[in-house]
Amino acid sequence: MRILKGESLASKRKSCYNTLRLKWKATDMKTTFSILCCAAATVVFALPPVRPVLPTVAHDDTETATNVSFAAWQDCAGKFNFSLTCRTTPTNNVQVSFGTDADGDGVLSLAESDLVVGWDCGAWFVQEGFDGGRVESSEGSGDLRTLAFTVGLNARTSSPVSVMATVDGASAFTGLAPSMFYRRSWNMMRLTGRGLGGSSELLEVRVVPGSLSVFLR
């Protein structure tokens, strides 16, 4: 310990004591902070995981689907008609998609779907493409019901010029664009059902021309 001129021994000892005391306090605070952090981490990780309890569903969340090839260009008398008959409930989804199987794998993918129509948990719907805008019509659920479309085609160009939609014979979906409902290149349709009520469920699609009928149980 070096004593400077004009500095007493007692003053020098007091200064050294204060320096050691400050170092001890700093070390003690770091130790205390580390202990508190460890204790907090132990408390957080010791909490038991909370798992949400999901409600039970009426039917299994399964999907039933079939792909059927057809030729949309075989139009008869300048019109293209199709209908979907299914059981409509507040919890099921039934839809038919039309499009062109571009890759030839026998499956109409979402990206290949130009038009999707059907029933979705309480409402009929029409959707252009798998990611296009959707129009819905809440007609109420019930037993077997039929959604039908009649598409008028130009006699020379076969382009769609009119469309009429009905649900069990009553008018529905007014103001739809006819261009959504027909492509000469369509060669595949996909019928899909989700949340169905077992083996007694019946889905049916009828397409004219060709008198094509598809049943799915």
Buried (B, 14 or more C-beta within 10 A) or exposed (E): EEEEEEEEEEEBEEEEEEEEEEEEEEEEEEEEEEEEEEEEEEEEEEEEEEEEEEEEEEBEEEEBBBBBEBEBBEBEEEBBBBBBBBBBBEBBBBBBBBBBBEEEEEEBBEEBBBBBBBBBBBBBBBBBBBEEEEBEBEBEBEEEBBBBBBBBBEEEEBEBBEBBBBBEEEEBBEEBEBEBBBBBEBBBBBBBBBBBBEEEBBBBBBBBBEEBEBEBE
